[in-house]
Amino acid sequence: MGRKKKRQDKKNKIGIYPHFIKPFLVTFCLVMVTGIAAMAAYHWIMEPAKPQEDTSYQVPDEVVPDHSGETEMRPEEAQGAESGQGKEGEEPEEERKLAAGEEYALSENVFERGAANEDTVTLAFTGDILFDPDYAVMASLINRGGNIEDAVSPELLDEMRGVDIMMVNNEFPYSDRGGPLPDKAFTFRAKPAYVSYLNDMGVDIVSLANNHAYDYGEEAFLDTLQTLKDADIHYVGAGVNEAEAIRPVFFVINDMKIAFVSATQIERLDNPDTREATADSPGVFRCLNSGKLVQAVKEARENSDFVIVYVHWGTENQEETDWLQNEQSVELAEAGAGLIVGDHPHILQKADVINGVPVFFSMGNFFFSSKTLDTGMLKVTLSKDGLKSCQFIPCLQSGCRVTLLEGTEKERVLEKMRSMSQNVSIDGDGYLKID
């Protein structure tokens, strides 16, 4: 009774429904519910799912860029920003200059290098080095404690480290693999870790065009190339194939592009013990027949401002230059070399100027044996006008060390160079007069 009375009371408040209202309301509600469900399904199917926001990591305030003070760039301002230019009347921002000794690759075998002086470039060259621990010179260094200062005098190290580019003849492979070539009287090999001594000496580039780079076969030879690369030491005169062996190394310094080319002339047998690089096999760049070397120098000259040729030639322990050296030096000068540096005889040979090109036929041993021998370092200065100075710095290899000479000993070696070098003038500081 009570519930019926409540329903009756409710009807009395809103009036009696007409008999057709109830079916209409039911139909309307069904249509609305169906429509809403259909729209929801459409959006769920057609719209891509939005990723959930990851709030597990919040960006620190200090790395959030603040654009509150920025205004939109006009098209001309945006174009100037992309090209490195500032607004009208403002100077473009100067590019960062490389520090002395710093470098980066511009392209394959072309490297930009910082210089100590913004107007000149200094280069230095020595003769043969050897790090084989089975021979006296390296064994002595190890027994002394293994510090480079125990092998090269501090004054000489300062000279070597002070130039922009330092080059030596690396006359051995770096490897723990391979075996000595049969029937060869002297074979050399150094531990790969010993390459760090080149860094200690300030060496930037080495010649591998010599008669000992292949002493322990192909495995050791290839290890040598990789070891030098890993130590950031450039090499010329050898490679995984002929193309790499012939290819120069270029340094761009103070807007001057300097090319380094290297080859070996001393392989004079039909079956040489140092393999020549071919189109598909590793080896050294041989130049007994000078045609390929002359062509390489010509091409290097066309693509650079100055060309240095470092060549392995001459007769061991013979002070006089031989006919092959004399003949090829003229060819190289005519091909475009700006400086020719030689090694292999293990002793000093004469200096000369051929068609305006300085030639130092042999720099001798540098750090190679236990013998007492006169040696030296060649220091060259270049400017944008060309060769500015050429200085022979007297040194001495003795007691398994190499030292810078001063006083009467320095003058003695300079006088020796003068006596051999009849066609040039060398002053008291070792500077070569170049007309």
ZITABEL-V550231 format. One record per run of one state. SS is the DSSP state (helix for helix, strand for strand, loop for the rest). FROM is the first residue (numbers start at 1). LEN is the number of residues. If there is no record, write none. Layout:
[[SS FROM LEN] [SS FROM LEN]]
//
This chain:
[[loop 1 1] [helix 2 13] [loop 15 6] [helix 21 26] [loop 47 14] [helix 61 3] [loop 64 11] [helix 75 8] [loop 83 17] [strand 100 1] [loop 101 2] [strand 103 5] [loop 108 2] [strand 110 5] [loop 115 6] [strand 121 9] [loop 130 6] [helix 136 8] [loop 144 4] [helix 148 3] [loop 151 1] [strand 152 1] [loop 153 1] [helix 154 9] [loop 163 2] [strand 165 6] [loop 171 2] [strand 173 2] [loop 175 14] [strand 189 2] [loop 191 1] [helix 192 9] [loop 201 4] [strand 205 3] [loop 208 9] [helix 217 14] [loop 231 3] [strand 234 3] [loop 237 1] [strand 238 2] [loop 240 2] [helix 242 5] [loop 247 2] [strand 249 5] [loop 254 2] [strand 256 9] [loop 265 11] [strand 276 1] [loop 277 1] [strand 278 1] [loop 279 2] [strand 281 1] [loop 282 1] [strand 283 2] [loop 285 1] [strand 286 1] [loop 287 4] [helix 291 12] [loop 303 3] [strand 306 7] [loop 313 10] [helix 323 13] [loop 336 3] [strand 339 5] [loop 344 4] [strand 348 1] [loop 349 2] [strand 351 4] [loop 355 2] [strand 357 4] [loop 361 2] [strand 363 1] [loop 364 1] [strand 365 3] [loop 368 5] [strand 373 11] [loop 384 2] [strand 386 13] [loop 399 2] [strand 401 4] [loop 405 2] [helix 407 14] [loop 421 5] [strand 426 1] [loop 427 4] [strand 431 2] [loop 433 3]]
//
